[in-house]
Amino acid sequence: MSEWKTDRQHKTKRITLAITGASGVQYGFRLLECLVASDVQVFCLISKAARVVSDVETDLKLPESDPELEALLTDYARAEPGQVKVFGDEQWMSPVASGSGAPSQMVVCPCSAGSLSAIATGASNNLIERAADVILKERGKLILVPREAPYSEIHLEHMLKLTRMGAVVIPASPGFYNKPESVEDMVDFVVARILSQLGFEQELMPNWGHQLL
């Protein structure tokens, strides 16, 4: 057991973060940084498609080896040893695979249309799908951040189905009323909404109307 877990396990929140193969992996990486900064232990599940997308969209080249990926993300998020844990697609003995060990909150960010479909239908063909299924069956909080345009009827039906199950759908749709000056500002807009849904105080963007207080 790492020193980080030993010292903080009794008071530290745990959250599962899945990054799938939709465009917008920047949202997931930024969310990881913010959760680490909030003293959260993050269980990371990153699909093979997400690793390909990361190579295309960012300068962050994700290794295939899970231990190497864990080390890279720990360094990237400026996390303490053991604070970021990476689990592979078929690591069925990981905590997220069972209701007795999984965190009560999970975010799929970004969420591909394929992952959306699999989660809505309970496919559980890989650890990301199983982890989401666990959150739903245990009545935890599941947040999905789809990034697709336009949405087909199939996509919309899946989002409606999951919303009725208690999941929260937050499309990767940044607002502009805060007058973003960079791509990073637009990423932070979406990540701020996710953090608020998870119950965290956030300073990435001011809440609506606070300038009038």
C-alpha positions as CSV (number, residue, x, y, z in Angstrom):
1,M,0.0,0.0,0.0
2,S,1.4,3.4,-1.0
3,E,2.2,6.1,1.6
4,W,-0.5,8.3,0.1
5,K,-3.2,5.7,0.6
6,T,-2.0,4.8,4.2
7,D,-2.1,8.5,5.3
8,R,-5.3,9.6,3.6
9,Q,-7.5,6.7,2.9
10,H,-9.8,7.4,5.8
11,K,-10.6,10.9,4.6
12,T,-10.1,10.9,0.8
13,K,-12.8,10.8,-1.8
14,R,-12.4,8.3,-4.7
15,I,-13.8,8.9,-8.2
16,T,-13.7,6.7,-11.3
17,L,-12.7,8.6,-14.5
18,A,-13.1,6.9,-17.8
19,I,-11.7,8.5,-21.0
20,T,-13.1,7.0,-24.2
21,G,-12.5,7.5,-27.9
22,A,-14.5,10.6,-28.6
23,S,-12.9,13.8,-29.7
24,G,-12.2,16.0,-26.7
25,V,-9.8,14.0,-24.5
26,Q,-8.6,17.4,-23.3
27,Y,-11.7,17.6,-21.1
28,G,-10.8,14.3,-19.4
29,F,-7.2,15.3,-18.8
30,R,-8.2,18.6,-17.4
31,L,-10.8,17.0,-15.1
32,L,-8.0,14.6,-13.9
33,E,-5.9,17.6,-12.9
34,C,-8.7,19.3,-11.0
35,L,-9.7,16.1,-9.1
36,V,-6.1,15.5,-8.1
37,A,-5.8,19.1,-6.9
38,S,-9.0,18.5,-4.8
39,D,-7.2,15.6,-3.0
40,V,-9.2,12.9,-4.7
41,Q,-7.9,9.5,-5.5
42,V,-8.7,8.8,-9.2
43,F,-9.3,5.4,-10.7
44,C,-8.5,6.0,-14.4
45,L,-9.9,3.8,-17.2
46,I,-8.6,4.8,-20.7
47,S,-9.8,3.0,-23.8
48,K,-7.5,2.0,-26.7
49,A,-9.4,4.4,-28.9
50,A,-8.8,7.3,-26.4
51,R,-5.1,6.6,-26.7
52,V,-5.3,7.0,-30.4
53,V,-7.3,10.2,-30.1
54,S,-4.8,11.6,-27.6
55,D,-2.0,11.1,-30.1
56,V,-4.0,13.1,-32.7
57,E,-5.4,15.9,-30.5
58,T,-2.6,16.5,-28.0
59,D,1.1,16.3,-27.4
60,L,0.5,13.7,-24.7
61,K,1.5,10.3,-26.1
62,L,-0.1,7.6,-24.0
63,P,1.9,4.4,-23.6
64,E,0.2,1.0,-24.1
65,S,1.6,-0.3,-20.8
66,D,-0.8,0.5,-17.9
67,P,2.1,0.9,-15.3
68,E,3.8,3.4,-17.7
69,L,0.5,5.2,-18.3
70,E,-0.1,5.4,-14.6
71,A,3.4,7.0,-14.1
72,L,2.8,9.4,-16.9
73,L,-0.6,10.6,-15.7
74,T,0.7,10.9,-12.1
75,D,3.4,13.2,-13.4
76,Y,1.0,15.1,-15.7
77,A,-1.6,15.7,-13.0
78,R,1.1,16.5,-10.4
79,A,-0.4,13.7,-8.2
80,E,1.2,12.0,-5.3
81,P,2.3,8.3,-5.6
82,G,-0.8,6.1,-5.5
83,Q,-3.3,9.0,-6.0
84,V,-3.9,8.0,-9.7
85,K,-4.5,4.4,-10.4
86,V,-4.8,3.1,-14.0
87,F,-6.8,-0.2,-14.7
88,G,-6.8,-2.0,-18.0
89,D,-9.8,-3.0,-20.2
90,E,-9.9,-6.5,-18.8
91,Q,-8.7,-6.0,-15.2
92,W,-11.8,-7.6,-13.7
93,M,-10.3,-7.8,-10.2
94,S,-10.0,-4.0,-9.9
95,P,-12.2,-2.2,-7.4
96,V,-14.4,-0.6,-10.0
97,A,-15.7,-3.9,-11.3
98,S,-17.7,-4.6,-8.2
99,G,-20.3,-2.7,-6.1
100,S,-18.4,-3.7,-3.0
101,G,-15.3,-1.8,-4.0
102,A,-16.2,0.8,-6.6
103,P,-16.3,4.6,-5.8
104,S,-19.9,5.9,-5.7
105,Q,-19.2,8.4,-8.5
106,M,-18.0,8.0,-12.1
107,V,-17.4,10.3,-15.0
108,V,-17.0,9.2,-18.6
109,C,-15.3,12.2,-20.2
110,P,-15.4,12.4,-23.1
111,C,-18.0,9.7,-23.8
112,S,-18.0,8.2,-27.3
113,A,-21.3,7.2,-29.0
114,G,-20.2,3.6,-28.8
115,S,-19.6,3.8,-25.0
116,L,-22.9,5.6,-24.6
117,S,-24.7,2.7,-26.4
118,A,-22.9,0.0,-24.5
119,I,-23.6,1.6,-21.1
120,A,-27.2,2.2,-22.0
121,T,-27.7,-1.4,-22.9
122,G,-25.6,-2.9,-20.0
123,A,-23.1,-4.6,-22.4
124,S,-20.2,-4.7,-19.9
125,N,-17.8,-6.0,-22.5
126,N,-14.9,-4.1,-21.0
127,L,-14.0,-2.5,-17.7
128,I,-15.3,0.9,-18.6
129,E,-18.7,-0.5,-19.4
130,R,-18.7,-2.7,-16.4
131,A,-17.7,0.2,-14.1
132,A,-20.6,2.3,-15.4
133,D,-23.0,-0.6,-15.0
134,V,-21.9,-1.0,-11.3
135,I,-22.5,2.7,-10.7
136,L,-26.0,2.4,-12.1
137,K,-27.0,-0.7,-10.2
138,E,-25.6,0.7,-7.0
139,R,-27.5,3.9,-7.5
140,G,-24.4,6.0,-7.6
141,K,-23.7,9.1,-9.6
142,L,-22.8,8.5,-13.3
143,I,-21.9,11.5,-15.4
144,L,-21.5,11.2,-19.1
145,V,-19.9,13.8,-21.3
146,P,-20.8,13.0,-24.9
147,R,-19.0,14.8,-27.8
148,E,-20.7,14.2,-31.1
149,A,-22.4,16.3,-33.7
150,P,-25.0,16.0,-34.8
151,Y,-26.7,13.5,-32.5
152,S,-28.7,10.8,-34.2
153,E,-32.0,9.5,-32.9
154,I,-30.1,6.5,-31.5
155,H,-27.8,8.7,-29.5
156,L,-30.7,10.8,-28.1
157,E,-32.6,7.6,-27.2
158,H,-29.6,6.3,-25.3
159,M,-29.1,9.6,-23.4
160,L,-32.8,9.7,-22.5
161,K,-32.7,6.1,-21.3
162,L,-29.6,6.8,-19.1
163,T,-31.1,10.0,-17.8
164,R,-34.2,8.1,-16.7
165,M,-31.9,5.7,-14.9
166,G,-30.4,8.5,-12.9
167,A,-27.3,9.3,-14.9
168,V,-26.4,13.0,-15.7
169,V,-25.6,13.9,-19.3
170,I,-23.4,16.9,-19.7
171,P,-22.6,17.5,-23.4
172,A,-19.2,19.0,-24.2
173,S,-20.9,22.3,-25.1
174,P,-18.9,25.2,-23.7
175,G,-20.8,28.5,-23.1
176,F,-19.6,31.9,-24.2
177,Y,-21.1,34.3,-21.7
178,N,-17.9,34.3,-19.7
179,K,-16.1,35.5,-22.9
180,P,-13.5,32.7,-23.2
181,E,-10.1,33.9,-24.6
182,S,-8.6,30.5,-25.3
183,V,-9.4,26.8,-26.0
184,E,-8.3,26.2,-22.3
185,D,-11.1,28.6,-21.2
186,M,-13.7,26.6,-23.1
187,V,-12.4,23.3,-21.7
188,D,-12.6,24.7,-18.2
189,F,-16.2,25.8,-18.8
190,V,-17.3,22.1,-19.3
191,V,-15.0,20.8,-16.5
192,A,-16.4,23.3,-14.1
193,R,-19.9,22.0,-14.7
194,I,-18.7,18.5,-14.1
195,L,-17.0,19.4,-10.8
196,S,-20.2,21.2,-9.7
197,Q,-22.2,18.0,-10.4
198,L,-19.7,16.0,-8.3
199,G,-20.2,18.4,-5.4
200,F,-16.9,20.2,-5.6
201,E,-16.4,24.0,-5.1
202,Q,-14.6,25.2,-8.3
203,E,-12.9,28.4,-9.3
204,L,-12.5,27.6,-13.0
205,M,-15.3,30.0,-13.9
206,P,-17.7,32.2,-12.0
207,N,-21.2,31.0,-11.5
208,W,-24.0,32.8,-13.3
209,G,-25.1,36.0,-11.6
210,H,-22.3,36.1,-9.0
211,Q,-20.9,39.2,-10.6
212,L,-24.1,40.9,-9.4
213,L,-23.7,39.9,-5.7
